[in-house]
Amino acid sequence: MGTEISFTLLRHALRTVTKNEEMFALCRALKGHYVLGMITDNPLERMRLMDEDMQLENLFDPIIVSADVRALKHDGTPVIFDAALQQCNCQPEEAVFIDNQQRNLSVPAAMGMQTYWYDDSLHDIAALRSALAEWGVQIQAQK
């Protein structure tokens, strides 16, 4: 403690997320045909910066931030998922939840959602597309 950190350095550290272009392309193919939401445990300030950099709000609605609902994806309760379902106006059986951490999948699966662990290290969009197709999700061809 007692060390000052420049605001510029802090903003740079919060902006270390690399945009997964293939994932965004998949989301754009789904947008307009399905409700695309985001549930995140990222801090509010980091989400604000990510939205500035990646225009997340143009692709995802709603964006549920754990700090806003005072619950985490892995806290063992359905609070954050219930908030997303309510804002999307859908039932768990109509929802697909994709996350990059396996620990975040148990609660939505128990609620009745289809869940998919997306391993960031593999970047296997083809496997994700295959799983979505198995669940009846129709992916529109990109123009």
Backbone torsions as a table, in degrees:
resi	resn	phi	psi	omega
1	MET	NA	168.6	179.6
2	GLY	85.5	-0.7	178.6
3	THR	-97.0	129.3	178.3
4	GLU	-84.9	139.7	176.7
5	ILE	-118.4	129.8	-178.7
6	SER	-68.0	147.4	179.0
7	PHE	-61.6	-37.8	179.0
8	THR	-62.1	-44.2	178.6
9	LEU	-64.5	-41.0	178.8
10	LEU	-63.4	-45.8	178.2
11	ARG	-60.5	-40.7	178.4
12	HIS	-62.8	-43.4	179.8
13	ALA	-63.2	-37.0	179.7
14	LEU	-73.2	-16.2	-177.5
15	ARG	-101.4	31.1	-175.7
16	THR	-86.4	6.0	-179.1
17	VAL	-80.5	128.4	176.8
18	THR	-91.6	132.1	-179.9
19	LYS	-72.8	125.7	177.4
20	ASN	-86.5	96.3	-173.6
21	GLU	-60.4	-37.7	179.0
22	GLU	-65.5	-39.5	178.5
23	MET	-66.1	-42.3	178.7
24	PHE	-64.8	-36.7	177.1
25	ALA	-63.6	-41.3	177.1
26	LEU	-62.4	-44.7	179.1
27	CYS	-61.9	-40.6	177.7
28	ARG	-63.2	-35.1	178.3
29	ALA	-68.3	-28.5	-179.6
30	LEU	-87.4	-29.5	-177.0
31	LYS	-58.4	137.1	-179.6
32	GLY	93.2	-20.7	178.4
33	HIS	-109.7	-23.1	-179.9
34	TYR	-139.8	157.6	172.4
35	VAL	-79.1	124.4	177.6
36	LEU	-110.6	114.8	177.3
37	GLY	-116.0	168.2	176.4
38	MET	-131.8	134.7	173.2
39	ILE	-117.7	125.1	-176.3
40	THR	-138.5	146.8	173.1
41	ASP	-99.5	6.8	178.2
42	ASN	-64.6	148.5	176.0
43	PRO	-61.6	152.0	-177.5
44	LEU	-55.0	-45.4	-177.9
45	GLU	-64.0	-39.9	178.4
46	ARG	-65.1	-40.4	178.5
47	MET	-64.4	-37.8	178.0
48	ARG	-61.9	-44.2	179.2
49	LEU	-67.6	-40.1	178.0
50	MET	-63.4	-39.7	178.3
51	ASP	-64.2	-41.7	176.4
52	GLU	-57.9	-45.1	-175.4
53	ASP	-75.4	-36.6	-170.8
54	MET	-115.5	-0.8	-178.2
55	GLN	51.5	51.3	-177.7
56	LEU	-59.9	-37.6	-177.0
57	GLU	-66.1	-18.4	175.8
58	ASN	-76.1	-17.4	-175.9
59	LEU	-112.7	-35.7	-174.8
60	PHE	-115.6	129.9	175.2
61	ASP	-155.3	106.9	16.8
62	PRO	-92.5	166.1	166.5
63	ILE	-114.0	113.2	-178.4
64	ILE	-100.1	117.5	179.4
65	VAL	-104.6	129.2	-174.6
66	SER	-54.0	-37.0	180.0
67	ALA	-62.8	-31.3	179.8
68	ASP	-71.2	-34.0	-178.0
69	VAL	-103.6	0.5	178.1
70	ARG	55.7	44.4	177.6
71	ALA	-153.1	152.5	178.3
72	LEU	-110.2	158.0	179.1
73	LYS	-63.6	-31.8	-175.2
74	HIS	-105.8	19.1	-177.2
75	ASP	-83.6	1.7	176.3
76	GLY	87.4	-0.8	179.2
77	THR	-114.5	157.3	179.2
78	PRO	-86.9	8.1	-171.5
79	VAL	-52.5	-52.4	-176.0
80	ILE	-67.6	-34.0	179.6
81	PHE	-74.6	-37.7	175.1
82	ASP	-61.0	-40.3	178.6
83	ALA	-61.4	-42.1	179.5
84	ALA	-66.2	-45.6	-179.7
85	LEU	-61.1	-41.7	179.6
86	GLN	-62.8	-45.4	-178.8
87	GLN	-69.8	-26.6	177.2
88	CYS	-87.4	-9.4	-178.6
89	ASN	56.3	50.5	178.3
90	CYS	-142.0	166.0	178.7
91	GLN	-94.0	157.0	179.5
92	PRO	-54.0	-37.6	-177.9
93	GLU	-66.8	-16.0	179.6
94	GLU	-96.0	-0.6	-171.2
95	ALA	-110.5	148.1	171.7
96	VAL	-118.3	128.3	178.3
97	PHE	-114.7	121.4	-179.7
98	ILE	-114.3	131.6	-179.9
99	ASP	-144.1	156.2	179.4
100	ASN	-94.9	8.3	175.1
101	GLN	-131.8	122.6	-177.7
102	GLN	-58.9	-34.5	-177.1
103	ARG	-61.3	-19.7	-178.4
104	ASN	-87.3	0.5	-174.0
105	LEU	-94.1	-20.4	-171.8
106	SER	-65.8	-44.1	-178.3
107	VAL	-65.8	-50.7	179.2
108	PRO	-63.2	-32.7	177.0
109	ALA	-64.8	-42.8	179.1
110	ALA	-65.4	-26.7	178.2
111	MET	-77.0	-16.9	179.9
112	GLY	112.6	3.6	178.2
113	MET	-79.0	150.2	166.0
114	GLN	-73.3	136.7	179.9
115	THR	-126.5	151.4	-179.4
116	TYR	-143.9	127.9	175.1
117	TRP	-89.2	115.3	177.1
118	TYR	-98.1	107.5	-179.5
119	ASP	-78.3	106.5	-178.8
120	ASP	-55.4	-32.5	-176.5
121	SER	-69.9	-23.2	-179.1
122	LEU	-92.7	-28.1	-176.7
123	HIS	49.1	46.5	-175.3
124	ASP	-93.7	78.0	179.7
125	ILE	-66.1	-33.2	179.8
126	ALA	-60.9	-41.8	178.4
127	ALA	-65.8	-39.7	177.3
128	LEU	-64.2	-45.8	177.3
129	ARG	-57.8	-40.9	179.5
130	SER	-63.3	-45.4	178.8
131	ALA	-62.5	-44.1	179.0
132	LEU	-60.4	-42.4	179.0
133	ALA	-62.9	-39.4	177.5
134	GLU	-61.0	-31.2	-179.8
135	TRP	-88.4	5.6	177.1
136	GLY	88.1	8.4	178.1
137	VAL	-76.9	125.0	179.8
138	GLN	-96.3	122.7	-177.4
139	ILE	-102.3	120.7	-179.0
140	GLN	-76.0	142.5	176.8
141	ALA	-66.8	140.3	177.5
142	GLN	-74.7	140.4	178.0
143	LYS	-85.1	NA	NA
